[in-house]
Amino acid sequence: MNAGKIASVILLTLSLLGCANLDEVREYATESAKFSAYTELTTRFRDTYEREQPYLSGEAAQQAQENDRRRKAAYNDLLKIHRGVALYMQTLAILAGEDTFSLSGEIDSLAGGIKAYPDLGIDAKHVDALAGITKTVTKWISASRQQNAVRNMVREGHEPLQTTLDGMNSLIRYYRKTNENEHKTVLGFFEVEMLFLDTPENKLLEALARAHLQNKVREYSQAQQKYDNAEQGIMRIAEGHRKLFEGIDKLSSAEIRSAISKFAKDIKSVRQNLQYVHE
């Protein structure tokens, strides 16, 4: 084999290895994007008042209405946090060789950024972080698929991504607390009202009330499982990107590839568990 053919074989081999070395990055980014796009818990948070309203009265009902207005006012911004992380990961997947996402219009959905919501755990640093993610995505969304682009995007996006994921965790904690408070409200209602149903003539009504209460208890328990899964998924996404950031100059190493692949599988597993918990 002459020198020219040998050189061609070497270049082809290196090219194939370069593509293969990004497979794990693509897999991790794809699974992270799917997970980040899951908005059911945010929608459940928005709809809290619709579920608890039948069990409220007086001042508690008035306060709940005010909370409802605040939740609905924040809802679109909360969705932007989901979209920001998902779009970052979709862009990273494209740079690593994934071509299954259509990102047209996604950047526009983040226009204007978000406001701070200190009571929900979203403060100025999270607002700035989402703006940083949007800036990073806008810069790299049209870049050629290559390792250098992946490296540069990860370096540039790491800090705002980690801060935004921290904000997502703050939201999950607030969602969990809201769910617990709703549970207490509904349980308290039944504890009081069912005292008046413990009579022979109300036997059927009592049975129906107990069945309804059991369904509500199951609903809140399943919601808590979803919060657990959501926190686990966000943590694995953050840890995976940190590993990618720390090993960004060693994408070809077996250690980095194995670690990133495991993060991708973990995120997929948590996402599936999250979706399989039915209310």
N, C-alpha and C positions, 0 to 999 in steps of 0.2 A: 504493500500500500504506500503510495507516494505521500510526501509531506502535505500537499494540498488536501488530499482526501482525509488524512489523519486530523488536520486542523478542522475540517468541516464536521467530522464525527464528534470531535471534542466540543465544538461550538453548539452542535445540535443537542448533545448530552447535557451540557450546562444549561441550555435553554429549557429543556424538559425538566431538569431538576429545579430550575428557578420557578417554573409554574407549579410543580408538585409541592415545593416548599411553602407555597401560599395556600394550599388546600386547607390546612388546618385553620389558618387565619380566616379564610372565606367561610368555613363551617362555623367557626365561633361567631363571626359577625352576623351571619345569616340567622343563627338561632337567637342571638341577642336582639336582633331587630324584631323577630317574631314575638319574643317575650315582651319587649318594650312597648309594642303596639297593643298589648292587652289592656283594655280600658274598663273592663267590667266593674272593678272595685271603685274606680272613680265615678262611674255612673251610679253605682249603688249609693255612694256617699251623697251625690247630688239629690237622689230620690228619698233620702231619709224621712223627710216630713210626710211624704205620701204614705209611707208605711206606718208611722207612729201617730198620725193625726187622729185616727179613730179612738185612740186610748188617752187622749189629752183633753184637758179642760182648763178654764180659768187662766191664771198667769202663766202656767206651764205652756198652754197652747199659744199664748201671745209670744213668749220667748222662742218657742219652736218656729213660729212664722218668721221671726226676725232672723233666726239661724238659717232658715230655708232661703231667704233672700240673699244672704251672704254666700251660701254655698252655690246657688245658681249664678250669682255674679262672678264667681271665681272659676266656674266650670270650664269655660273655653280656654282660659289660661292654663288650667291643670292639664287639659288635653294637649296643649302645646308642649308641655314638658315630656309627655309620652312621645309625641311626634318628633321632638328634637333629638331624643336619644335614638329612636328608631331610624330616623333619617341619617344620623351619623353612622350607625351600624350598616345601613343599606349602602351608603357611599363607600364605606370600608370594604364591604363585600364585593362591590363592583371593581374597586381597585385591585382586589385580590383575585379577580377573575369571574365573579358571579355576575350573570347577566339576566337574571330572572325578575328583577325589580324594575318597575317603571316609576321614576321619581318626578315626572312632570307634574308641576303644580304643588309639589310638597314644600318646596322652599317658600312659596307664596303663603302657605298656611301658617308659617312662623313669623310673618311680617308683623312688625310693631312690638315684638317681644311680649313680655308678661309683666304684671305688677307684682309687688311683694305682698305676701299674705302672712304676716308674722304669727297670727293665731293658728295658722295651719303648719307652721314650721318653714315657710318659704320666705327667706329674707333677701336683702340686697345682693349677697354673694351668689345666691341661686339665680337671681334675675340676670346678673352679669355673666354667670356661667352658661346659661342657655343662649345668651347673645354670642358668647364665645364659640359655642357649638355651631350655631348658625353661620358665623363667619368662617369657621373651619370647613364646614360642608360646602358653602358657596365657593370657596377657593379650590377645593379638590374634586368637586363633583364631575368636572369635565376633564380631569387629568387622565393620562394614559395609564393602562393597567401595568404596573411595574412595581418591583420591590421598593425602589426609591420613593415612589409616591406613597406607598403604604407606610414606610418608615416615617416620612415627613408628616403625614397626616396624624399618625399615632402620637408623635412627639408634640405636635401642635395642639392636638385635641385632648390629650390625657388629663390635664388639670381641670379644664371646664367640664369634661365628662364626669370625672370623679365627684366634683362638686354638685353637678346636676343629679347624679345617682344618690348622693347624700340627701338632696332635696326630696327625691322620690321616696327614700326611706322615711324621712320625716312625715311625708304625707301618709304613708302606710300606717305609721304609728298613730296619726291623728284619726285615720279611718277606723282603726281598731278601737280606739277610745270612744269614738262616736257610736260604733256598733255595740259596745259594752253598755253605754248609757241608754241606748234605745232598748236593749235587752232588759235592763233594769226597769225602765218605764213600763214596758209591756207586762213584764212579770209582776210588777207591783200592782198594776191594774187588775190582773186576774186574781191575785191573792186577796184583794179587797172584795171584788165583785162576787167571787165564788163563795164567799161566806154567806151570801144571801140566797144562794141556790141550793143549799143543803137541806132541802125539804122534799117530801114525797111528790108533791105536785110539780116540782121543777127538775125531776130526775132526768128527763130527756134533755132539757136545756143544759143541765150540768154536764152531762156526757158529751154534748156537742162542744161546750166550752173547754172541757179537758182535752178533747181531740185537737181543737184549734190551738190550744196552748202547747201541746206536744209538737205540733208542726212548726210553731214559731221558735220553740227551743231548738229544734233540729236546724232550722234556718240559720239561727245565730251561731250555732256550733260550726256549721259548715262554712259560714263566712269567716270565722276565726281561723279555720284551716287554710282558707285562701289567703288570709293575711300572712300566715306563717310561710306559705309557699312563695308569696310575692317577695317577702323579705329575703328568703333564701336565694331566689332568682336574681334579685338586684345585687346581693352580696357576691354571687358567683360571676356576674357580669363585671363588677368592679374589680374583683380579684383577677379575672382573666385579662382584663385590659392592663392591669398593673404588671402582670407577668409579661404581657406582650411588650409593654413600654420598657421594662427592665431588660428584656432580651431582644430588643428590636434590631440589634446588629448581629444577632445569632439566629436568624430565622431558619437557617438550614440545619441547626443542631438538633439531634434526636431529642434532647431534653426539652427544648422549647416546643418543638412540634408535638411531642407527646403530652406536655402539660396543657397546651392550648386545645388540643383535641379532647382532652378530658373535660376541660371547662365547657366546651361545646356540648358534649354528651350530658353533662350535669344540668346545663341550662335547659336542654331539650326535655330531660326527664322531669325537671321541676315544672316546666310549662305544661307538659302533658298531665301531671298530677293536678295542677291548678285548674285545668279545663275539665278534668274528670270529676271534680267535686261539684255535684249538682245540688242546687237549692231545691 
